[in-house]
Amino acid sequence: MPTTPGYTVAVLGLGAMGLPMATRLTEQLTVHGFDPAPQRAALAADAGVRTFPSAPEAATGADAVLLAVRDGAQLREVLFGEQGVAGVLAPGAVVVMTSTVGIDDVVDVARRLAEHDVHLVDAPLSGGPARAGAGDLLIVVGAAPQAREKAAPVLDLLASTLSVIGDEPGQGQAFKTVNQLLCGVHIAAGAEALALAERLGLDPAATLETLSAGAAGSFMLANRGPRMLQALQEEDPEVLSRLDIFVKDMGIVTRAARAAGLPTPVASAAEQLYLLGAAQGRGADDDSSVIEVVAPRPAGTRGGAAG
């Protein structure tokens, strides 16, 4: 039973991140859910989420709506499209936006929601599905104090580290843009390093272990490195973070940098590796497969793209 009585959150989208977040929120809150895929809705119902046949039905009467969307176009569709939920939200409700979509999209959506007396909490997060289910996410927030207070029951349950970066929507996206610059570059650099180690005759697994213990180590190297080694061994790694997510995110990074008049040659080079991977049909593969852009497998040894 919920331990925060009278508070309802609607989770729209019950995919790889939405479902574990919804499940975590059921521990203390009343959770409504919607997903267009019946199998995802069924999994959510089994986890204690009350599911609905449409997004507006799930969002009606909710104190907060949590969104995990792919991009700005999907964000606008969920809120303002034919089945958009903005019109059913009560004055004072909050939309908690957890995705990385870019500064301009969030600022525009916040302005449009304000016309409905609904607040946007710009709250991009870091951490995968397992951390989402455990309430162990890093969440960076840009939102007015009253909006943060309204969203607190949701944010406090999902985050082990909650950082308020500013009082305006868009500031969370700005921080996440900087974060993704480093993440994208670290993955690309790790792929080049491990590919070079193999070509130089070093044991890739021993190299990864030793690098991770020293000054060259990084979270991304330690996290993606084992899956990169699988790719070097001509295996298909489990998809935990799709390569095309970094096509999107590095595009956000380089567009923001151009708008700011700042050169980002390292980020731009990393972006090209992800774009090459997508052009080779790897968009739905794990992002660790970017190592295969640097060190392709012999012809005929690669399986189909993981879904």
SULWO-V812339 format. One record per backbone hydrogen bond with DSSP energy under -1.0 kcal/mol. NH is the residue of the N-H (numbers start at 1). CO is the residue of the C=O. E is the energy in kcal/mol with one decimal. If there is no record, write none. Layout:
# SULWO-V812339
[[NH & CO & E] [NH & CO & E]]
This chain:
# SULWO-V812339
[[4 & 28 & -2.7] [7 & 4 & -1.3] [9 & 30 & -2.4] [10 & 64 & -2.6] [11 & 32 & -3.1] [12 & 66 & -2.1] [13 & 34 & -3.1] [19 & 15 & -2.1] [21 & 17 & -2.0] [22 & 18 & -2.6] [23 & 19 & -2.7] [24 & 20 & -2.3] [25 & 21 & -2.2] [26 & 22 & -1.4] [27 & 24 & -1.4] [28 & 25 & -1.4] [29 & 25 & -2.6] [30 & 7 & -2.0] [32 & 9 & -2.5] [33 & 50 & -2.2] [34 & 11 & -1.8] [41 & 37 & -2.0] [42 & 38 & -2.3] [43 & 39 & -1.9] [44 & 40 & -2.1] [45 & 41 & -2.5] [46 & 42 & -2.1] [47 & 43 & -1.0] [48 & 45 & -1.4] [49 & 44 & -2.4] [50 & 31 & -2.3] [52 & 33 & -2.0] [58 & 54 & -1.8] [59 & 55 & -2.2] [60 & 56 & -1.6] [62 & 59 & -2.3] [63 & 8 & -2.2] [64 & 8 & -1.6] [65 & 94 & -2.2] [66 & 10 & -3.1] [67 & 96 & -2.7] [75 & 71 & -2.0] [76 & 72 & -2.4] [77 & 73 & -2.0] [78 & 74 & -2.4] [79 & 75 & -1.7] [80 & 76 & -3.6] [81 & 77 & -1.7] [84 & 81 & -2.2] [85 & 78 & -1.7] [86 & 79 & -2.3] [88 & 85 & -1.5] [92 & 117 & -3.4] [93 & 90 & -2.2] [94 & 63 & -1.8] [95 & 119 & -2.8] [96 & 65 & -3.3] [97 & 121 & -2.5] [98 & 67 & -2.4] [106 & 102 & -1.4] [107 & 103 & -2.4] [108 & 104 & -2.3] [109 & 105 & -2.4] [110 & 106 & -2.6] [111 & 107 & -1.8] [112 & 108 & -2.0] [113 & 109 & -2.7] [114 & 110 & -2.0] [116 & 113 & -2.1] [117 & 114 & -1.5] [118 & 113 & -1.9] [119 & 93 & -2.3] [121 & 95 & -3.3] [122 & 142 & -1.9] [123 & 97 & -2.4] [123 & 121 & -1.0] [125 & 98 & -1.5] [126 & 138 & -2.4] [132 & 128 & -2.1] [133 & 129 & -2.3] [134 & 130 & -1.1] [135 & 132 & -1.0] [136 & 131 & -3.1] [137 & 158 & -2.1] [138 & 126 & -2.2] [139 & 161 & -2.6] [140 & 124 & -2.2] [141 & 163 & -2.9] [142 & 122 & -2.5] [143 & 166 & -1.7] [148 & 144 & -2.5] [149 & 145 & -2.3] [150 & 146 & -1.8] [151 & 147 & -2.0] [154 & 151 & -1.1] [155 & 151 & -2.4] [156 & 152 & -2.9] [158 & 154 & -1.5] [159 & 155 & -2.2] [160 & 137 & -2.1] [161 & 137 & -1.9] [163 & 139 & -2.6] [165 & 141 & -2.5] [166 & 141 & -1.2] [171 & 168 & -1.9] [174 & 170 & -2.0] [175 & 171 & -2.1] [176 & 172 & -2.5] [177 & 173 & -2.2] [178 & 174 & -1.6] [179 & 175 & -2.5] [180 & 176 & -2.8] [181 & 177 & -1.7] [182 & 178 & -1.6] [183 & 179 & -2.4] [184 & 180 & -2.9] [185 & 181 & -2.1] [186 & 182 & -2.8] [187 & 183 & -2.3] [188 & 184 & -2.0] [189 & 185 & -2.9] [190 & 186 & -2.6] [191 & 187 & -2.3] [192 & 188 & -2.1] [193 & 189 & -2.5] [194 & 190 & -2.5] [195 & 191 & -2.2] [196 & 192 & -2.4] [197 & 193 & -2.4] [198 & 194 & -1.9] [199 & 195 & -2.1] [200 & 196 & -2.1] [201 & 198 & -1.7] [202 & 197 & -2.5] [207 & 203 & -2.5] [208 & 204 & -2.6] [209 & 205 & -2.2] [210 & 206 & -2.3] [211 & 207 & -2.9] [212 & 208 & -2.4] [214 & 211 & -1.5] [217 & 214 & -1.7] [222 & 218 & -2.4] [223 & 219 & -2.7] [224 & 220 & -3.0] [225 & 221 & -2.1] [228 & 224 & -2.3] [229 & 225 & -2.2] [230 & 226 & -1.5] [231 & 227 & -1.9] [232 & 228 & -2.2] [233 & 229 & -1.6] [234 & 231 & -1.8] [235 & 230 & -2.6] [243 & 285 & -2.8] [244 & 283 & -2.4] [245 & 242 & -1.1] [246 & 243 & -1.0] [247 & 243 & -1.2] [248 & 244 & -1.9] [249 & 245 & -2.9] [250 & 246 & -2.4] [251 & 247 & -1.3] [252 & 248 & -2.0] [253 & 249 & -2.2] [254 & 250 & -2.6] [255 & 251 & -2.2] [256 & 252 & -2.3] [257 & 253 & -2.3] [258 & 254 & -2.2] [259 & 255 & -2.4] [260 & 256 & -1.6] [261 & 258 & -1.3] [262 & 257 & -2.9] [268 & 264 & -2.5] [269 & 265 & -1.8] [270 & 266 & -2.1] [271 & 267 & -2.5] [272 & 268 & -1.6] [273 & 269 & -1.2] [274 & 270 & -1.7] [275 & 271 & -2.5] [276 & 272 & -2.5] [277 & 273 & -2.3] [278 & 274 & -2.5] [279 & 275 & -2.4] [280 & 276 & -1.5] [281 & 278 & -1.8] [282 & 277 & -2.4] [285 & 282 & -1.8] [287 & 241 & -3.2] [289 & 286 & -2.2] [290 & 287 & -1.6] [291 & 288 & -1.7] [292 & 289 & -2.0] [293 & 290 & -1.0] [294 & 290 & -1.1] [295 & 291 & -2.9] [301 & 298 & -1.7]]
